[in-house]
Amino acid sequence: MNKLCINVFCGFEFEELCRMAKEIGFDGIFSDESDAVNTDKILQNRIIADRYSLYYETSHSKIKGCEDIWSDTYTAAEYEKELKLCIDNCAVNHIGILVVHIQTGNNKVNIDCGMKSLQNIINYAGRKNVKIAFENINNSSLLYYVMDNFRSPSVGFCYDSGHELCHTPGENFLDRLGDRLICTHLHDNDGSADQHCMMYTKAVNFSRIASQLKELKYTGGLSLELAYSGTGIKKREFLSRAYEGLKKFYSEIAG
């Protein structure tokens, strides 16, 4: 059975989110990139999640610097070191998946350097019993190349519904990578920007996604990744509406 999870950035403290999410009916949470390299913060998140009996599904790795891994500069080694710290934080706190962006832009890449660094990361994650979930952003060909070349059981795919629409319109990542899917980031937008809105409020075709997940027999987490600031909605109402949208989506998969 899929666990219904949530993360909200811009507007909620982690404990506040956990308390309200539990009261509303969510099964779990995940933490965003602002916490990933902060060992004390991840530990506190773990304690809070346990306090509210919430499943801690994933940690999102630090995004800033992810393009550096495709260079032969000092910063590439530094980012590799930061990813290893993210893995350590997951391992110590029993978080099974680290979500990783392989690139946020379409800058030139040094394939040999990047693949060597990613191999080091994947090997390290395997030793720590943490899975790396590479997420779709805006360079689909690079993502496919990475996924095709790393078949380790320590590597999976994180599907992001919002990124697919606004960054790579017309792409269908679940067709290509659905058999590697281990987690999701579900949110909506109007196609013009990465807005992280509630499901069924903008232009993402969630019925199509639900149909694909049903066909894949996907049983992993269904995780909302939302932005709260600027919505003008009270926090509890915001989370309640978000939960209702996710339950509707789940019913399409399970029905």
C-alpha positions as CSV (number, residue, x, y, z in Angstrom):
1,M,0.0,0.0,0.0
2,N,1.3,3.4,-0.9
3,K,2.2,5.7,2.0
4,L,0.9,9.3,1.6
5,C,3.7,11.7,2.5
6,I,4.3,15.4,2.3
7,N,7.0,18.1,2.5
8,V,6.2,21.8,2.4
9,F,8.9,24.4,2.0
10,C,8.5,28.1,2.6
11,G,6.2,28.6,5.5
12,F,6.2,25.6,7.9
13,E,8.5,24.6,10.6
14,F,9.3,20.9,10.5
15,E,7.6,20.1,13.8
16,E,4.6,22.2,12.9
17,L,4.3,20.3,9.6
18,C,4.6,16.9,11.3
19,R,2.0,17.7,13.9
20,M,-0.6,18.9,11.5
21,A,0.2,16.3,8.9
22,K,-0.4,13.5,11.4
23,E,-3.6,15.0,12.6
24,I,-4.9,15.4,9.0
25,G,-4.0,11.8,8.1
26,F,-0.7,11.7,6.3
27,D,1.5,8.6,6.8
28,G,4.9,10.2,6.4
29,I,7.1,13.2,5.6
30,F,10.4,13.9,3.9
31,S,13.0,16.6,4.4
32,D,14.2,19.1,1.9
33,E,17.6,20.1,0.7
34,S,18.0,22.9,3.2
35,D,18.5,20.2,5.9
36,A,20.5,17.6,4.1
37,V,24.0,18.4,5.1
38,N,23.0,19.6,8.6
39,T,23.7,16.5,10.7
40,D,22.0,17.9,13.9
41,K,18.9,19.0,11.9
42,I,18.4,15.6,10.3
43,L,18.7,14.0,13.7
44,Q,16.1,16.4,15.1
45,N,13.9,15.8,12.1
46,R,14.1,12.0,12.8
47,I,13.2,12.5,16.5
48,I,10.2,14.7,15.5
49,A,9.0,12.3,12.9
50,D,9.2,9.4,15.4
51,R,7.3,11.5,18.0
52,Y,4.4,11.7,15.6
53,S,4.8,8.2,14.3
54,L,5.4,9.4,10.8
55,Y,7.3,7.5,8.2
56,Y,10.5,9.4,7.2
57,E,10.6,8.5,3.5
58,T,13.5,10.4,2.0
59,S,16.0,13.2,2.4
60,H,16.6,15.6,-0.4
61,S,20.3,16.2,-1.1
62,K,21.7,19.7,-1.4
63,I,21.0,21.2,-4.8
64,K,23.4,24.0,-4.9
65,G,26.6,22.8,-6.5
66,C,25.2,19.7,-8.2
67,E,26.4,20.9,-11.6
68,D,29.9,21.0,-10.3
69,I,30.1,17.2,-10.2
70,W,30.4,17.3,-14.0
71,S,33.6,19.2,-13.9
72,D,37.2,18.4,-13.0
73,T,37.5,21.3,-10.6
74,Y,38.0,21.4,-6.8
75,T,34.3,22.1,-6.4
76,A,33.4,18.7,-7.9
77,A,35.3,17.0,-5.1
78,E,33.6,19.3,-2.5
79,Y,30.2,18.4,-3.8
80,E,31.0,14.7,-3.8
81,K,32.0,15.1,-0.1
82,E,28.7,16.9,0.6
83,L,26.7,14.1,-1.0
84,K,28.6,11.5,1.2
85,L,27.7,13.6,4.2
86,C,24.0,13.5,3.1
87,I,24.3,9.7,2.8
88,D,25.8,9.5,6.3
89,N,23.0,11.5,7.7
90,C,20.5,9.2,6.0
91,A,22.2,6.0,7.2
92,V,22.6,7.1,10.9
93,N,18.9,8.2,11.0
94,H,17.5,5.2,9.1
95,I,16.3,7.2,6.1
96,G,16.4,4.7,3.2
97,I,16.5,7.1,0.2
98,L,18.5,10.2,-0.7
99,V,17.0,12.2,-3.6
100,V,19.7,13.7,-5.9
101,H,19.7,16.2,-8.7
102,I,22.3,15.4,-11.2
103,Q,22.1,18.8,-12.9
104,T,19.9,21.9,-12.6
105,G,20.8,23.5,-15.9
106,N,21.9,22.6,-19.4
107,N,25.6,23.6,-19.0
108,K,28.3,21.6,-20.7
109,V,29.3,18.5,-18.8
110,N,32.5,16.5,-18.6
111,I,31.0,13.0,-18.8
112,D,34.0,11.1,-17.6
113,C,34.5,13.3,-14.5
114,G,30.8,13.3,-13.6
115,M,30.3,9.5,-14.0
116,K,33.4,8.8,-11.9
117,S,32.1,11.0,-9.1
118,L,28.6,9.4,-9.3
119,Q,30.1,5.9,-9.2
120,N,32.0,6.9,-6.0
121,I,28.7,8.2,-4.5
122,I,26.7,5.1,-5.5
123,N,29.4,2.7,-4.1
124,Y,29.4,4.7,-0.9
125,A,25.6,4.6,-0.7
126,G,25.6,0.9,-1.2
127,R,28.0,0.4,1.7
128,K,25.7,2.5,3.9
129,N,22.5,0.7,2.7
130,V,21.1,4.0,1.3
131,K,19.5,4.2,-2.1
132,I,20.2,7.1,-4.4
133,A,17.1,8.3,-6.3
134,F,18.0,10.5,-9.3
135,E,15.3,13.0,-10.0
136,N,14.1,14.4,-13.3
137,I,14.9,18.1,-13.7
138,N,15.5,19.7,-17.1
139,N,18.2,17.6,-18.8
140,S,16.4,14.4,-19.7
141,S,19.1,13.0,-21.9
142,L,21.7,13.2,-19.1
143,L,19.3,11.6,-16.7
144,Y,18.7,8.7,-19.1
145,Y,22.4,8.3,-19.6
146,V,23.1,8.1,-15.9
147,M,20.2,5.7,-15.3
148,D,21.2,3.5,-18.2
149,N,24.8,3.3,-17.0
150,F,24.1,2.7,-13.3
151,R,22.1,-0.5,-12.8
152,S,23.2,-0.9,-9.2
153,P,20.4,-1.9,-6.7
154,S,21.5,1.2,-4.9
155,V,20.2,3.4,-7.7
156,G,16.5,4.3,-8.4
157,F,14.4,7.0,-9.9
158,C,12.5,9.9,-8.3
159,Y,9.7,11.0,-10.5
160,D,8.8,14.7,-10.3
161,S,5.4,15.6,-11.9
162,G,5.9,19.3,-11.8
163,H,9.4,19.3,-13.3
164,E,8.2,17.1,-16.2
165,L,5.6,19.6,-17.3
166,C,7.4,22.9,-16.8
167,H,11.0,21.9,-17.6
168,T,10.6,19.1,-20.2
169,P,7.1,19.4,-21.7
170,G,6.2,16.3,-23.8
171,E,8.6,14.1,-22.0
172,N,7.2,11.0,-20.3
173,F,9.7,9.8,-17.7
174,L,7.5,7.0,-16.3
175,D,7.5,5.4,-19.7
176,R,11.2,5.3,-19.8
177,L,12.2,4.9,-16.1
178,G,9.0,3.6,-14.4
179,D,10.6,0.2,-13.7
180,R,13.3,2.0,-11.6
181,L,10.8,4.2,-9.7
182,I,11.4,4.3,-5.9
183,C,9.9,7.6,-4.9
184,T,7.8,10.5,-6.1
185,H,7.5,14.3,-5.9
186,L,4.0,15.3,-6.7
187,H,3.0,18.9,-7.4
188,D,1.2,21.0,-10.0
189,N,2.0,24.1,-12.2
190,D,0.7,25.9,-15.2
191,G,3.6,24.9,-17.4
192,S,5.4,28.3,-17.2
193,A,7.4,27.7,-14.0
194,D,8.1,25.3,-11.2
195,Q,5.3,26.5,-8.9
196,H,4.9,23.5,-6.5
197,C,1.1,24.0,-6.3
198,M,-1.4,21.5,-4.9
199,M,-2.5,18.6,-7.2
200,Y,-5.4,19.1,-9.6
201,T,-5.2,22.9,-9.4
202,K,-3.2,23.7,-12.6
203,A,-2.2,21.8,-15.7
204,V,-0.4,18.5,-14.8
205,N,-2.3,15.5,-16.0
206,F,-2.5,13.5,-12.8
207,S,-5.0,11.0,-14.3
208,R,-2.4,10.0,-16.8
209,I,0.2,9.7,-14.1
210,A,-2.1,7.6,-11.8
211,S,-2.9,5.3,-14.7
212,Q,0.9,4.7,-15.3
213,L,1.6,4.1,-11.6
214,K,-1.3,1.7,-11.5
215,E,0.1,-0.2,-14.5
216,L,3.5,-0.2,-12.9
217,K,2.0,-1.7,-9.7
218,Y,4.0,1.0,-7.8
219,T,3.8,0.6,-4.1
220,G,6.2,3.2,-2.9
221,G,5.5,6.6,-1.4
222,L,3.2,9.2,-2.9
223,S,4.8,12.4,-1.7
224,L,3.6,15.9,-2.1
225,E,6.3,18.6,-2.5
226,L,4.5,21.9,-2.1
227,A,5.2,25.6,-1.5
228,Y,3.0,27.4,1.0
229,S,4.1,31.0,0.9
230,G,1.9,33.3,-1.0
231,T,-1.1,31.0,-1.1
232,G,-3.2,33.1,1.3
233,I,-4.7,30.0,2.9
234,K,-4.6,29.1,6.6
235,K,-2.0,26.4,7.2
236,R,-4.4,23.6,8.4
237,E,-6.8,24.3,5.5
238,F,-3.8,24.2,3.1
239,L,-2.7,20.8,4.4
240,S,-6.3,19.5,4.4
241,R,-6.8,20.5,0.8
242,A,-3.5,19.0,-0.2
243,Y,-4.4,15.7,1.6
244,E,-7.7,15.5,-0.2
245,G,-6.0,15.9,-3.6
246,L,-3.5,13.2,-2.7
247,K,-6.2,10.9,-1.5
248,K,-8.1,11.4,-4.8
249,F,-4.9,10.5,-6.7
250,Y,-4.3,7.4,-4.6
251,S,-7.9,6.3,-5.2
252,E,-7.2,6.5,-9.0
253,I,-4.2,4.2,-8.5
254,A,-5.8,1.8,-6.1
255,G,-9.3,1.7,-7.8
